[in-house]
Amino acid sequence: MKRFACSSLVLGVALAVLACNRLHQANAMVGDPNPTQRDGRGEPSLDDPFRPAAWVSIDGKAGRFRDADGGPLVQWIIDEPVSSAPTFRVTTYESLLGSKVKFRCALQPVDNAEGKAKTFALKAKEGKFEVGKEYKLLTPGDDFEIREAGTDKMLPSIDPLSPGQYVLAATITRADDKGSAVAVTYFTVK
């Protein structure tokens, strides 16, 4: 059985961001201004995670970047609460990532003290992901695989999200595999 590459990079980024910062919780972008430049971080880069070239909006809500201890954080934080069955949309800096990309992400609660909440891995099938398209996060469609992280169990969908904070850590890779961007989005379900 083909194992789903849950992407240690995506999960690693999500876990590192969670561990290091428990303080807080359109279409393809081809030019300026993009969120990275608007935030004063300079031109997006595939080599610098603090100058992201991809951004994930949840329920049509864009986020903001944050600084802590005098330096930038990777996270894109959505201040307004979202629904328990949100949508997501990926926006990219097309000059770095191209118009065709591969997409995979991990979705997990920020505070999982009781150990009950699960982490999920979503992966778009080869050549099926569309930048700028709105997808249902819990039921993105037949062009996606959903797995329960840790068990590798294939799922048809994800149950509605309980109230709380979540992080979606995504890797958006050029179709030619010659570069990728990481987009980490924090959001709250009320």
Secondary structure as UniProt FT lines:
FT   HELIX           8..20
FT   HELIX           35..38
FT   TURN            39..40
FT   TURN            49..50
FT   STRAND          54..58
FT   TURN            59..60
FT   STRAND          64..68
FT   TURN            69..70
FT   STRAND          71..77
FT   STRAND          87..93
FT   HELIX           94..97
FT   STRAND          101..109
FT   TURN            113..114
FT   STRAND          120..124
FT   TURN            126..127
FT   TURN            131..132
FT   STRAND          134..136
FT   TURN            142..143
FT   STRAND          144..148
FT   TURN            149..152
FT   STRAND          153..155
FT   STRAND          164..174
FT   TURN            175..176
FT   STRAND          180..189
//
